[in-house]
Amino acid sequence: MAGISNIVGAVIDRGASDWQIFQQNSSGTADIAVAGRWGADKMVAVELRLVHEDTGVLVAMHLDWQPARTRADGTWSAVLKAIPAGGLYRLETHLRNEPGQPVEWCQRGDMRHFLGVGDLWVVAGQSNSAGYGRGPAYDPPELGLHLFNNAMRWTLATQPLNESTDTAHPANREGGNSGHGPWLHFARLIRRQVGIPIGLVQVSLGGSSLASWNPTEPGHHPLYDLMLDAVKAVGGKVRGILWYQGCSDANPEQARTYERRFIRAVRAWRKALKSPGLPVLTAQINRMTTGDEKAALGWTLLREAQRRVPHRLAGVTVAPTLDLTLTDGIHISPGGNMLLAERIAQAALAAVYGKKVDYRAPEPKSAKVADGGKTIVIAFENVTGRLDTIDPTAQPFRVEDARGVVPVEKAQCAGASVHLFLARPLSGKAVVHGVWGFNPPVVPCDMDRVMPILGFYGLVVDR
């Protein structure tokens, strides 16, 4: 048996990279298949083991030195099985030249450092997912929070996640340098609570429409294709998708179909990834500071679509954003991103990891007429404390009836409800829209959690 002449010892060619996070299975373990080449004048076996990176202590007895399968063509392969969730780990190899040779005298082999077994989350959507926040924020890198980046390489996760140095997939190359986004802090919060490494798989792109992610719509779907390629490259399984998108679809025509189209997209993702219940954690679009009446309608309709999806499709959550500060006319600031990360992490801890966390935002349950038709009482669910507002003069609601728009003179919070005092009695069928427009006034919050209400559209007023 002879190895490749220009190879010395054992070489790892594929199966594990420095910083790689492997998706744990339902048993809380993962298998790592590795392969490579060997070269020596004589060889008994290529062997490998897994130790803790920080101490060098063996991870488990069954992961001590074990032989790989070697071939006469100078190649080898092996599978380390049932690696427990956790890390960080170091994969070591060596080449045993003589039977019974002491480990310390075996011939050298490649190593892979900072490996972990935990959960992988895909970062998808447009600019507020890609991270366009500008300015300082204490959001440091941390061992155990790793990134599969645009160069299709594993690395320590750090801001900006969506930067395109040596990109391997120009389909999501940004036109300029991206900035701060919410997902590194999200990963940190999950790791603190669950105790496992978190890997982020970055595929988002600023300005992208739903159609580019949705294979059920006509045309090409480059970002859908990219997402599948990236997931395949990290092992084919992920824990879920982090999705923030909608601004490019926030016009009346596309917004009216967004709910249906997004549901189809999620079902297509789940089918392609062979994960029927794959969690998708979303955010309702925030605010934009400039626009016209058409934009006002489009942004309101889009928020309603995003609010409704979790009611129709299990495994989807939505977080509010309308109190988050901006870094420009549309992009969330670093401070806002940190708060959004907390909200979506709470949703993940409750809906994915089974923790007891109140993560749902207040949303309307009913609207009823009072005071002879001159008051509407909107009852909200998911209120743990009381609704209130930091600006009692703000009026982010819009009422329409058979005669047109009904002026709202005042909006007043009371417990888990909001009372709208109208300038005139309602006439005929009436509806109320919450958080109207592209740049609505200050919205009510569940004050115990500082959790703003979700925007809504077309809530029928019960006469």
TORKOL-4160 file (C-alpha; in steps of 0.2 Angstrom, whole numbers, padded with zeros to 4 digits, m for minus):
463
<pt num="1" X="0000" Y="0000" Z="0000"/>
<pt num="2" X="0007" Y="0017" Z="m0005"/>
<pt num="3" X="0001" Y="0034" Z="m0002"/>
<pt num="4" X="0002" Y="0050" Z="m0013"/>
<pt num="5" X="0021" Y="0055" Z="m0014"/>
<pt num="6" X="0019" Y="0073" Z="m0011"/>
<pt num="7" X="0008" Y="0071" Z="0005"/>
<pt num="8" X="0015" Y="0069" Z="0022"/>
<pt num="9" X="0005" Y="0061" Z="0035"/>
<pt num="10" X="m0014" Y="0063" Z="0035"/>
<pt num="11" X="m0023" Y="0077" Z="0026"/>
<pt num="12" X="m0041" Y="0082" Z="0028"/>
<pt num="13" X="m0048" Y="0087" Z="0011"/>
<pt num="14" X="m0067" Y="0089" Z="0015"/>
<pt num="15" X="m0080" Y="0087" Z="0028"/>
<pt num="16" X="m0075" Y="0099" Z="0041"/>
<pt num="17" X="m0068" Y="0117" Z="0041"/>
<pt num="18" X="m0061" Y="0128" Z="0055"/>
<pt num="19" X="m0076" Y="0137" Z="0063"/>
<pt num="20" X="m0089" Y="0126" Z="0056"/>
<pt num="21" X="m0105" Y="0123" Z="0066"/>
<pt num="22" X="m0114" Y="0106" Z="0062"/>
<pt num="23" X="m0133" Y="0106" Z="0064"/>
<pt num="24" X="m0138" Y="0094" Z="0078"/>
<pt num="25" X="m0152" Y="0081" Z="0075"/>
<pt num="26" X="m0167" Y="0077" Z="0085"/>
<pt num="27" X="m0156" Y="0067" Z="0097"/>
<pt num="28" X="m0145" Y="0082" Z="0101"/>
<pt num="29" X="m0130" Y="0075" Z="0092"/>
<pt num="30" X="m0122" Y="0076" Z="0075"/>
<pt num="31" X="m0111" Y="0065" Z="0064"/>
<pt num="32" X="m0096" Y="0072" Z="0055"/>
<pt num="33" X="m0090" Y="0063" Z="0039"/>
<pt num="34" X="m0073" Y="0068" Z="0034"/>
<pt num="35" X="m0061" Y="0062" Z="0021"/>
<pt num="36" X="m0044" Y="0066" Z="0014"/>
<pt num="37" X="m0027" Y="0058" Z="0008"/>
<pt num="38" X="m0012" Y="0050" Z="0016"/>
<pt num="39" X="0006" Y="0049" Z="0012"/>
<pt num="40" X="0020" Y="0038" Z="0020"/>
<pt num="41" X="0033" Y="0025" Z="0016"/>
<pt num="42" X="0023" Y="0013" Z="0026"/>
<pt num="43" X="0006" Y="0015" Z="0035"/>
<pt num="44" X="m0005" Y="0004" Z="0047"/>
<pt num="45" X="m0020" Y="0016" Z="0049"/>
<pt num="46" X="m0026" Y="0034" Z="0048"/>
<pt num="47" X="m0034" Y="0038" Z="0065"/>
<pt num="48" X="m0044" Y="0053" Z="0071"/>
<pt num="49" X="m0052" Y="0059" Z="0087"/>
<pt num="50" X="m0062" Y="0074" Z="0094"/>
<pt num="51" X="m0057" Y="0084" Z="0109"/>
<pt num="52" X="m0062" Y="0100" Z="0118"/>
<pt num="53" X="m0053" Y="0115" Z="0110"/>
<pt num="54" X="m0050" Y="0124" Z="0126"/>
<pt num="55" X="m0044" Y="0109" Z="0137"/>
<pt num="56" X="m0039" Y="0095" Z="0125"/>
<pt num="57" X="m0050" Y="0083" Z="0135"/>
<pt num="58" X="m0058" Y="0069" Z="0125"/>
<pt num="59" X="m0076" Y="0074" Z="0121"/>
<pt num="60" X="m0082" Y="0056" Z="0124"/>
<pt num="61" X="m0075" Y="0039" Z="0125"/>
<pt num="62" X="m0082" Y="0033" Z="0108"/>
<pt num="63" X="m0074" Y="0048" Z="0100"/>
<pt num="64" X="m0056" Y="0043" Z="0105"/>
<pt num="65" X="m0043" Y="0038" Z="0092"/>
<pt num="66" X="m0052" Y="0027" Z="0079"/>
<pt num="67" X="m0046" Y="0020" Z="0062"/>
<pt num="68" X="m0052" Y="0028" Z="0046"/>
<pt num="69" X="m0055" Y="0018" Z="0030"/>
<pt num="70" X="m0040" Y="0019" Z="0020"/>
<pt num="71" X="m0038" Y="0014" Z="0001"/>
<pt num="72" X="m0023" Y="0009" Z="m0009"/>
<pt num="73" X="m0025" Y="0025" Z="m0020"/>
<pt num="74" X="m0019" Y="0036" Z="m0005"/>
<pt num="75" X="m0037" Y="0041" Z="0001"/>
<pt num="76" X="m0046" Y="0039" Z="0017"/>
<pt num="77" X="m0063" Y="0042" Z="0025"/>
<pt num="78" X="m0072" Y="0041" Z="0041"/>
<pt num="79" X="m0087" Y="0046" Z="0051"/>
<pt num="80" X="m0087" Y="0052" Z="0069"/>
<pt num="81" X="m0104" Y="0047" Z="0076"/>
<pt num="82" X="m0115" Y="0054" Z="0089"/>
<pt num="83" X="m0105" Y="0070" Z="0093"/>
<pt num="84" X="m0115" Y="0079" Z="0107"/>
<pt num="85" X="m0121" Y="0096" Z="0105"/>
<pt num="86" X="m0109" Y="0109" Z="0111"/>
<pt num="87" X="m0091" Y="0114" Z="0108"/>
<pt num="88" X="m0080" Y="0121" Z="0103"/>
<pt num="89" X="m0071" Y="0105" Z="0098"/>
<pt num="90" X="m0055" Y="0101" Z="0089"/>
<pt num="91" X="m0053" Y="0087" Z="0076"/>
<pt num="92" X="m0036" Y="0078" Z="0076"/>
<pt num="93" X="m0029" Y="0066" Z="0064"/>
<pt num="94" X="m0013" Y="0056" Z="0063"/>
<pt num="95" X="m0005" Y="0042" Z="0053"/>
<pt num="96" X="0000" Y="0026" Z="0063"/>
<pt num="97" X="0016" Y="0019" Z="0054"/>
<pt num="98" X="0018" Y="0004" Z="0065"/>
<pt num="99" X="0007" Y="m0008" Z="0075"/>
<pt num="100" X="0006" Y="m0003" Z="0093"/>
<pt num="101" X="0015" Y="0013" Z="0090"/>
<pt num="102" X="0013" Y="0026" Z="0104"/>
<pt num="103" X="0001" Y="0040" Z="0100"/>
<pt num="104" X="0014" Y="0054" Z="0103"/>
<pt num="105" X="0026" Y="0046" Z="0090"/>
<pt num="106" X="0013" Y="0044" Z="0076"/>
<pt num="107" X="0015" Y="0053" Z="0060"/>
<pt num="108" X="0007" Y="0071" Z="0059"/>
<pt num="109" X="m0010" Y="0074" Z="0053"/>
<pt num="110" X="m0022" Y="0089" Z="0049"/>
<pt num="111" X="m0033" Y="0097" Z="0062"/>
<pt num="112" X="m0049" Y="0107" Z="0062"/>
<pt num="113" X="m0052" Y="0120" Z="0075"/>
<pt num="114" X="m0067" Y="0128" Z="0083"/>
<pt num="115" X="m0080" Y="0115" Z="0078"/>
<pt num="116" X="m0097" Y="0115" Z="0086"/>
<pt num="117" X="m0113" Y="0105" Z="0086"/>
<pt num="118" X="m0128" Y="0117" Z="0088"/>
<pt num="119" X="m0141" Y="0125" Z="0077"/>
<pt num="120" X="m0140" Y="0134" Z="0060"/>
<pt num="121" X="m0151" Y="0149" Z="0056"/>
<pt num="122" X="m0152" Y="0155" Z="0038"/>
<pt num="123" X="m0151" Y="0174" Z="0036"/>
<pt num="124" X="m0163" Y="0179" Z="0022"/>
<pt num="125" X="m0173" Y="0194" Z="0016"/>
<pt num="126" X="m0168" Y="0212" Z="0011"/>
<pt num="127" X="m0159" Y="0227" Z="0018"/>
<pt num="128" X="m0165" Y="0226" Z="0036"/>
<pt num="129" X="m0160" Y="0208" Z="0036"/>
<pt num="130" X="m0143" Y="0211" Z="0027"/>
<pt num="131" X="m0140" Y="0225" Z="0040"/>
<pt num="132" X="m0139" Y="0243" Z="0034"/>
<pt num="133" X="m0138" Y="0251" Z="0051"/>
<pt num="134" X="m0125" Y="0264" Z="0053"/>
<pt num="135" X="m0116" Y="0269" Z="0069"/>
<pt num="136" X="m0108" Y="0261" Z="0084"/>
<pt num="137" X="m0116" Y="0247" Z="0094"/>
<pt num="138" X="m0108" Y="0235" Z="0107"/>
<pt num="139" X="m0111" Y="0219" Z="0097"/>
<pt num="140" X="m0094" Y="0210" Z="0098"/>
<pt num="141" X="m0089" Y="0193" Z="0090"/>
<pt num="142" X="m0090" Y="0178" Z="0102"/>
<pt num="143" X="m0083" Y="0160" Z="0101"/>
<pt num="144" X="m0098" Y="0149" Z="0097"/>
<pt num="145" X="m0106" Y="0162" Z="0086"/>
<pt num="146" X="m0100" Y="0158" Z="0069"/>
<pt num="147" X="m0104" Y="0163" Z="0051"/>
<pt num="148" X="m0105" Y="0154" Z="0034"/>
<pt num="149" X="m0101" Y="0170" Z="0024"/>
<pt num="150" X="m0103" Y="0176" Z="0006"/>
<pt num="151" X="m0087" Y="0168" Z="0002"/>
<pt num="152" X="m0095" Y="0151" Z="0007"/>
<pt num="153" X="m0082" Y="0149" Z="0021"/>
<pt num="154" X="m0085" Y="0147" Z="0039"/>
<pt num="155" X="m0078" Y="0160" Z="0051"/>
<pt num="156" X="m0081" Y="0169" Z="0067"/>
<pt num="157" X="m0097" Y="0179" Z="0065"/>
<pt num="158" X="m0094" Y="0198" Z="0066"/>
<pt num="159" X="m0102" Y="0214" Z="0059"/>
<pt num="160" X="m0106" Y="0216" Z="0045"/>
<pt num="161" X="m0112" Y="0199" Z="0042"/>
<pt num="162" X="m0116" Y="0203" Z="0023"/>
<pt num="163" X="m0100" Y="0209" Z="0017"/>
<pt num="164" X="m0094" Y="0202" Z="0000"/>
<pt num="165" X="m0075" Y="0200" Z="0002"/>
<pt num="166" X="m0070" Y="0185" Z="m0010"/>
<pt num="167" X="m0089" Y="0182" Z="m0013"/>
<pt num="168" X="m0093" Y="0165" Z="m0020"/>
<pt num="169" X="m0111" Y="0170" Z="m0025"/>
<pt num="170" X="m0113" Y="0187" Z="m0033"/>
<pt num="171" X="m0131" Y="0184" Z="m0034"/>
<pt num="172" X="m0132" Y="0193" Z="m0017"/>
<pt num="173" X="m0117" Y="0205" Z="m0018"/>
<pt num="174" X="m0122" Y="0222" Z="m0011"/>
<pt num="175" X="m0119" Y="0238" Z="m0021"/>
<pt num="176" X="m0110" Y="0246" Z="m0006"/>
<pt num="177" X="m0103" Y="0240" Z="0011"/>
<pt num="178" X="m0117" Y="0234" Z="0022"/>
<pt num="179" X="m0117" Y="0239" Z="0041"/>
<pt num="180" X="m0125" Y="0233" Z="0057"/>
<pt num="181" X="m0139" Y="0220" Z="0057"/>
<pt num="182" X="m0149" Y="0211" Z="0071"/>
<pt num="183" X="m0143" Y="0193" Z="0069"/>
<pt num="184" X="m0127" Y="0192" Z="0078"/>
<pt num="185" X="m0135" Y="0198" Z="0094"/>
<pt num="186" X="m0150" Y="0186" Z="0090"/>
<pt num="187" X="m0137" Y="0172" Z="0090"/>
<pt num="188" X="m0129" Y="0177" Z="0106"/>
<pt num="189" X="m0145" Y="0178" Z="0115"/>
<pt num="190" X="m0150" Y="0160" Z="0109"/>
<pt num="191" X="m0133" Y="0153" Z="0114"/>
<pt num="192" X="m0134" Y="0161" Z="0131"/>
<pt num="193" X="m0151" Y="0153" Z="0134"/>
<pt num="194" X="m0149" Y="0136" Z="0125"/>
<pt num="195" X="m0131" Y="0133" Z="0128"/>
<pt num="196" X="m0126" Y="0127" Z="0111"/>
<pt num="197" X="m0116" Y="0135" Z="0097"/>
<pt num="198" X="m0125" Y="0145" Z="0084"/>
<pt num="199" X="m0121" Y="0146" Z="0065"/>
<pt num="200" X="m0128" Y="0159" Z="0054"/>
<pt num="201" X="m0129" Y="0156" Z="0035"/>
<pt num="202" X="m0130" Y="0173" Z="0026"/>
<pt num="203" X="m0139" Y="0174" Z="0010"/>
<pt num="204" X="m0149" Y="0191" Z="0012"/>
<pt num="205" X="m0149" Y="0205" Z="m0001"/>
<pt num="206" X="m0154" Y="0223" Z="0001"/>
<pt num="207" X="m0168" Y="0228" Z="m0011"/>
<pt num="208" X="m0173" Y="0210" Z="m0015"/>
<pt num="209" X="m0192" Y="0206" Z="m0019"/>
<pt num="210" X="m0201" Y="0191" Z="m0013"/>
<pt num="211" X="m0202" Y="0185" Z="m0031"/>
<pt num="212" X="m0183" Y="0182" Z="m0031"/>
<pt num="213" X="m0185" Y="0170" Z="m0016"/>
<pt num="214" X="m0201" Y="0162" Z="m0021"/>
<pt num="215" X="m0200" Y="0148" Z="m0033"/>
<pt num="216" X="m0219" Y="0147" Z="m0036"/>
<pt num="217" X="m0219" Y="0164" Z="m0045"/>
<pt num="218" X="m0214" Y="0167" Z="m0063"/>
<pt num="219" X="m0197" Y="0171" Z="m0069"/>
<pt num="220" X="m0180" Y="0167" Z="m0061"/>
<pt num="221" X="m0177" Y="0165" Z="m0042"/>
<pt num="222" X="m0158" Y="0168" Z="m0039"/>
<pt num="223" X="m0159" Y="0171" Z="m0021"/>
<pt num="224" X="m0170" Y="0155" Z="m0018"/>
<pt num="225" X="m0157" Y="0145" Z="m0028"/>
<pt num="226" X="m0143" Y="0153" Z="m0018"/>
<pt num="227" X="m0152" Y="0149" Z="m0001"/>
<pt num="228" X="m0153" Y="0130" Z="m0006"/>
<pt num="229" X="m0135" Y="0130" Z="m0012"/>
<pt num="230" X="m0129" Y="0137" Z="0004"/>
<pt num="231" X="m0140" Y="0125" Z="0015"/>
<pt num="232" X="m0133" Y="0111" Z="0005"/>
<pt num="233" X="m0115" Y="0117" Z="0008"/>
<pt num="234" X="m0117" Y="0117" Z="0027"/>
<pt num="235" X="m0124" Y="0099" Z="0027"/>
<pt num="236" X="m0142" Y="0101" Z="0021"/>
<pt num="237" X="m0151" Y="0104" Z="0037"/>
<pt num="238" X="m0154" Y="0120" Z="0047"/>
<pt num="239" X="m0164" Y="0125" Z="0062"/>
<pt num="240" X="m0174" Y="0139" Z="0054"/>
<pt num="241" X="m0175" Y="0154" Z="0043"/>
<pt num="242" X="m0173" Y="0172" Z="0049"/>
<pt num="243" X="m0183" Y="0183" Z="0037"/>
<pt num="244" X="m0185" Y="0202" Z="0036"/>
<pt num="245" X="m0192" Y="0207" Z="0019"/>
<pt num="246" X="m0207" Y="0217" Z="0012"/>
<pt num="247" X="m0202" Y="0235" Z="0008"/>
<pt num="248" X="m0199" Y="0230" Z="m0011"/>
<pt num="249" X="m0217" Y="0223" Z="m0011"/>
<pt num="250" X="m0225" Y="0237" Z="m0001"/>
<pt num="251" X="m0236" Y="0244" Z="m0015"/>
<pt num="252" X="m0255" Y="0241" Z="m0016"/>
<pt num="253" X="m0254" Y="0228" Z="m0031"/>
<pt num="254" X="m0241" Y="0217" Z="m0023"/>
<pt num="255" X="m0245" Y="0219" Z="m0005"/>
<pt num="256" X="m0263" Y="0213" Z="m0008"/>
<pt num="257" X="m0256" Y="0196" Z="m0014"/>
<pt num="258" X="m0241" Y="0195" Z="m0002"/>
<pt num="259" X="m0249" Y="0184" Z="0011"/>
<pt num="260" X="m0254" Y="0171" Z="m0002"/>
<pt num="261" X="m0237" Y="0172" Z="m0010"/>
<pt num="262" X="m0227" Y="0172" Z="0006"/>
<pt num="263" X="m0236" Y="0156" Z="0012"/>
<pt num="264" X="m0232" Y="0148" Z="m0005"/>
<pt num="265" X="m0214" Y="0153" Z="m0003"/>
<pt num="266" X="m0212" Y="0145" Z="0015"/>
<pt num="267" X="m0221" Y="0129" Z="0009"/>
<pt num="268" X="m0208" Y="0128" Z="m0005"/>
<pt num="269" X="m0194" Y="0131" Z="0006"/>
<pt num="270" X="m0200" Y="0118" Z="0018"/>
<pt num="271" X="m0202" Y="0105" Z="0004"/>
<pt num="272" X="m0185" Y="0109" Z="m0004"/>
<pt num="273" X="m0176" Y="0107" Z="0013"/>
<pt num="274" X="m0186" Y="0092" Z="0017"/>
<pt num="275" X="m0192" Y="0100" Z="0034"/>
<pt num="276" X="m0211" Y="0101" Z="0035"/>
<pt num="277" X="m0211" Y="0112" Z="0050"/>
<pt num="278" X="m0196" Y="0122" Z="0047"/>
<pt num="279" X="m0197" Y="0138" Z="0058"/>
<pt num="280" X="m0198" Y="0155" Z="0050"/>
<pt num="281" X="m0196" Y="0170" Z="0061"/>
<pt num="282" X="m0201" Y="0186" Z="0053"/>
<pt num="283" X="m0202" Y="0205" Z="0057"/>
<pt num="284" X="m0216" Y="0216" Z="0051"/>
<pt num="285" X="m0209" Y="0230" Z="0041"/>
<pt num="286" X="m0205" Y="0246" Z="0050"/>
<pt num="287" X="m0207" Y="0263" Z="0044"/>
<pt num="288" X="m0201" Y="0274" Z="0030"/>
<pt num="289" X="m0200" Y="0293" Z="0032"/>
<pt num="290" X="m0205" Y="0298" Z="0014"/>
<pt num="291" X="m0219" Y="0293" Z="0002"/>
<pt num="292" X="m0236" Y="0297" Z="m0005"/>
<pt num="293" X="m0254" Y="0291" Z="m0002"/>
<pt num="294" X="m0251" Y="0275" Z="m0013"/>
<pt num="295" X="m0236" Y="0271" Z="m0002"/>
<pt num="296" X="m0246" Y="0274" Z="0014"/>
<pt num="297" X="m0259" Y="0261" Z="0008"/>
<pt num="298" X="m0246" Y="0249" Z="0002"/>
<pt num="299" X="m0236" Y="0249" Z="0018"/>
<pt num="300" X="m0252" Y="0246" Z="0028"/>
<pt num="301" X="m0258" Y="0232" Z="0017"/>
<pt num="302" X="m0241" Y="0224" Z="0018"/>
<pt num="303" X="m0240" Y="0224" Z="0037"/>
<pt num="304" X="m0258" Y="0216" Z="0038"/>
<pt num="305" X="m0252" Y="0202" Z="0026"/>
<pt num="306" X="m0237" Y="0199" Z="0038"/>
<pt num="307" X="m0248" Y="0200" Z="0053"/>
<pt num="308" X="m0260" Y="0187" Z="0046"/>
<pt num="309" X="m0247" Y="0174" Z="0040"/>
<pt num="310" X="m0244" Y="0166" Z="0057"/>
<pt num="311" X="m0262" Y="0164" Z="0060"/>
<pt num="312" X="m0263" Y="0153" Z="0044"/>
<pt num="313" X="m0246" Y="0144" Z="0044"/>
<pt num="314" X="m0239" Y="0135" Z="0059"/>
<pt num="315" X="m0221" Y="0138" Z="0063"/>
<pt num="316" X="m0221" Y="0156" Z="0057"/>
<pt num="317" X="m0219" Y="0171" Z="0070"/>
<pt num="318" X="m0219" Y="0190" Z="0067"/>
<pt num="319" X="m0211" Y="0203" Z="0078"/>
<pt num="320" X="m0216" Y="0222" Z="0078"/>
<pt num="321" X="m0204" Y="0235" Z="0073"/>
<pt num="322" X="m0213" Y="0252" Z="0073"/>
<pt num="323" X="m0204" Y="0259" Z="0089"/>
<pt num="324" X="m0187" Y="0255" Z="0082"/>
<pt num="325" X="m0176" Y="0270" Z="0078"/>
<pt num="326" X="m0169" Y="0272" Z="0060"/>
<pt num="327" X="m0152" Y="0276" Z="0054"/>
<pt num="328" X="m0159" Y="0284" Z="0038"/>
<pt num="329" X="m0176" Y="0286" Z="0030"/>
<pt num="330" X="m0179" Y="0267" Z="0030"/>
<pt num="331" X="m0166" Y="0257" Z="0038"/>
<pt num="332" X="m0166" Y="0252" Z="0057"/>
<pt num="333" X="m0152" Y="0259" Z="0067"/>
<pt num="334" X="m0139" Y="0248" Z="0077"/>
<pt num="335" X="m0149" Y="0252" Z="0093"/>
<pt num="336" X="m0165" Y="0247" Z="0085"/>
<pt num="337" X="m0157" Y="0231" Z="0078"/>
<pt num="338" X="m0152" Y="0226" Z="0096"/>
<pt num="339" X="m0170" Y="0227" Z="0102"/>
<pt num="340" X="m0177" Y="0218" Z="0086"/>
<pt num="341" X="m0164" Y="0204" Z="0090"/>
<pt num="342" X="m0171" Y="0202" Z="0107"/>
<pt num="343" X="m0189" Y="0201" Z="0101"/>
<pt num="344" X="m0185" Y="0188" Z="0088"/>
<pt num="345" X="m0174" Y="0178" Z="0100"/>
<pt num="346" X="m0189" Y="0178" Z="0112"/>
<pt num="347" X="m0200" Y="0171" Z="0098"/>
<pt num="348" X="m0187" Y="0158" Z="0095"/>
<pt num="349" X="m0185" Y="0153" Z="0113"/>
<pt num="350" X="m0204" Y="0151" Z="0114"/>
<pt num="351" X="m0209" Y="0144" Z="0098"/>
<pt num="352" X="m0193" Y="0134" Z="0093"/>
<pt num="353" X="m0185" Y="0129" Z="0110"/>
<pt num="354" X="m0200" Y="0127" Z="0121"/>
<pt num="355" X="m0196" Y="0141" Z="0134"/>
<pt num="356" X="m0210" Y="0150" Z="0143"/>
<pt num="357" X="m0208" Y="0167" Z="0135"/>
<pt num="358" X="m0222" Y="0180" Z="0131"/>
<pt num="359" X="m0216" Y="0185" Z="0114"/>
<pt num="360" X="m0232" Y="0188" Z="0104"/>
<pt num="361" X="m0235" Y="0207" Z="0101"/>
<pt num="362" X="m0252" Y="0215" Z="0104"/>
<pt num="363" X="m0264" Y="0213" Z="0090"/>
<pt num="364" X="m0283" Y="0217" Z="0087"/>
<pt num="365" X="m0296" Y="0204" Z="0093"/>
<pt num="366" X="m0312" Y="0214" Z="0089"/>
<pt num="367" X="m0318" Y="0232" Z="0086"/>
<pt num="368" X="m0335" Y="0237" Z="0093"/>
<pt num="369" X="m0346" Y="0253" Z="0092"/>
<pt num="370" X="m0350" Y="0263" Z="0108"/>
<pt num="371" X="m0357" Y="0280" Z="0113"/>
<pt num="372" X="m0370" Y="0279" Z="0099"/>
<pt num="373" X="m0358" Y="0276" Z="0085"/>
<pt num="374" X="m0346" Y="0290" Z="0090"/>
<pt num="375" X="m0333" Y="0278" Z="0098"/>
<pt num="376" X="m0324" Y="0263" Z="0093"/>
<pt num="377" X="m0317" Y="0251" Z="0106"/>
<pt num="378" X="m0303" Y="0240" Z="0099"/>
<pt num="379" X="m0299" Y="0225" Z="0110"/>
<pt num="380" X="m0282" Y="0218" Z="0109"/>
<pt num="381" X="m0275" Y="0201" Z="0113"/>
<pt num="382" X="m0257" Y="0197" Z="0119"/>
<pt num="383" X="m0257" Y="0211" Z="0131"/>
<pt num="384" X="m0248" Y="0206" Z="0147"/>
<pt num="385" X="m0249" Y="0222" Z="0156"/>
<pt num="386" X="m0258" Y="0237" Z="0149"/>
<pt num="387" X="m0258" Y="0247" Z="0133"/>
<pt num="388" X="m0251" Y="0265" Z="0133"/>
<pt num="389" X="m0242" Y="0277" Z="0123"/>
<pt num="390" X="m0228" Y="0289" Z="0126"/>
<pt num="391" X="m0237" Y="0302" Z="0115"/>
<pt num="392" X="m0255" Y="0304" Z="0121"/>
<pt num="393" X="m0258" Y="0316" Z="0106"/>
<pt num="394" X="m0253" Y="0303" Z="0093"/>
<pt num="395" X="m0266" Y="0295" Z="0082"/>
<pt num="396" X="m0260" Y="0281" Z="0071"/>
<pt num="397" X="m0277" Y="0274" Z="0067"/>
<pt num="398" X="m0289" Y="0277" Z="0052"/>
<pt num="399" X="m0307" Y="0274" Z="0051"/>
<pt num="400" X="m0318" Y="0272" Z="0035"/>
<pt num="401" X="m0337" Y="0269" Z="0033"/>
<pt num="402" X="m0350" Y="0271" Z="0019"/>
<pt num="403" X="m0347" Y="0290" Z="0019"/>
<pt num="404" X="m0328" Y="0289" Z="0018"/>
<pt num="405" X="m0314" Y="0293" Z="0030"/>
<pt num="406" X="m0320" Y="0296" Z="0048"/>
<pt num="407" X="m0309" Y="0309" Z="0057"/>
<pt num="408" X="m0302" Y="0302" Z="0073"/>
<pt num="409" X="m0302" Y="0316" Z="0086"/>
<pt num="410" X="m0292" Y="0306" Z="0099"/>
<pt num="411" X="m0286" Y="0288" Z="0103"/>
<pt num="412" X="m0285" Y="0283" Z="0121"/>
<pt num="413" X="m0278" Y="0268" Z="0129"/>
<pt num="414" X="m0287" Y="0258" Z="0142"/>
<pt num="415" X="m0281" Y="0242" Z="0149"/>
<pt num="416" X="m0280" Y="0230" Z="0134"/>
<pt num="417" X="m0290" Y="0241" Z="0123"/>
<pt num="418" X="m0289" Y="0257" Z="0113"/>
<pt num="419" X="m0304" Y="0269" Z="0112"/>
<pt num="420" X="m0306" Y="0279" Z="0096"/>
<pt num="421" X="m0316" Y="0295" Z="0098"/>
<pt num="422" X="m0324" Y="0300" Z="0081"/>
<pt num="423" X="m0328" Y="0317" Z="0074"/>
<pt num="424" X="m0345" Y="0310" Z="0068"/>
<pt num="425" X="m0356" Y="0295" Z="0071"/>
<pt num="426" X="m0352" Y="0280" Z="0059"/>
<pt num="427" X="m0363" Y="0277" Z="0044"/>
<pt num="428" X="m0365" Y="0259" Z="0037"/>
<pt num="429" X="m0352" Y="0247" Z="0037"/>
<pt num="430" X="m0335" Y="0253" Z="0045"/>
<pt num="431" X="m0318" Y="0246" Z="0046"/>
<pt num="432" X="m0303" Y="0252" Z="0056"/>
<pt num="433" X="m0284" Y="0251" Z="0051"/>
<pt num="434" X="m0271" Y="0251" Z="0064"/>
<pt num="435" X="m0254" Y="0260" Z="0061"/>
<pt num="436" X="m0259" Y="0268" Z="0045"/>
<pt num="437" X="m0246" Y="0273" Z="0033"/>
<pt num="438" X="m0228" Y="0272" Z="0028"/>
<pt num="439" X="m0223" Y="0283" Z="0043"/>
<pt num="440" X="m0236" Y="0282" Z="0056"/>
<pt num="441" X="m0237" Y="0292" Z="0072"/>
<pt num="442" X="m0231" Y="0284" Z="0089"/>
<pt num="443" X="m0240" Y="0268" Z="0092"/>
<pt num="444" X="m0247" Y="0260" Z="0108"/>
<pt num="445" X="m0236" Y="0247" Z="0117"/>
<pt num="446" X="m0239" Y="0234" Z="0130"/>
<pt num="447" X="m0229" Y="0244" Z="0143"/>
<pt num="448" X="m0224" Y="0230" Z="0154"/>
<pt num="449" X="m0214" Y="0223" Z="0139"/>
<pt num="450" X="m0212" Y="0239" Z="0129"/>
<pt num="451" X="m0219" Y="0229" Z="0115"/>
<pt num="452" X="m0228" Y="0239" Z="0101"/>
<pt num="453" X="m0244" Y="0233" Z="0093"/>
<pt num="454" X="m0244" Y="0225" Z="0076"/>
<pt num="455" X="m0250" Y="0235" Z="0061"/>
<pt num="456" X="m0267" Y="0229" Z="0054"/>
<pt num="457" X="m0279" Y="0233" Z="0040"/>
<pt num="458" X="m0298" Y="0232" Z="0037"/>
<pt num="459" X="m0304" Y="0226" Z="0055"/>
<pt num="460" X="m0323" Y="0226" Z="0053"/>
<pt num="461" X="m0332" Y="0236" Z="0066"/>
<pt num="462" X="m0345" Y="0226" Z="0075"/>
<pt num="463" X="m0361" Y="0237" Z="0075"/>
